[in-house]
């Protein structure tokens, strides 16, 4: 016999984020319909220098929940150090913070 109330209104949890994560600063545009679009990001490299990335191609975006926190996950290609890199940009909505997750 299952016991469920059926009031799980927030949907399934996506679990935890996998891979190497780094905090980033992200400039974004909020459209009039509430959509969030990343425009440019800054990331600290292994030498401690701040790198600016302006070439961002967003392939898709998906709303998810990680440990109950609402996020928007962007599947992107960035040009970093003259190389194309496939990454996930993750925006934690309740905390207003961005991270990058390298694949």
Secondary structure, DSSP 8 states (H G I E B T S, - for coil): -----S--TT--------SEEEEEEEEEEE-TTS-EEEEEEEEE-TTS-EEEE--EEEEEEEEEEETTEEEEEEEEEEEETTEEEEEEEEEETTTTEEEEEE-
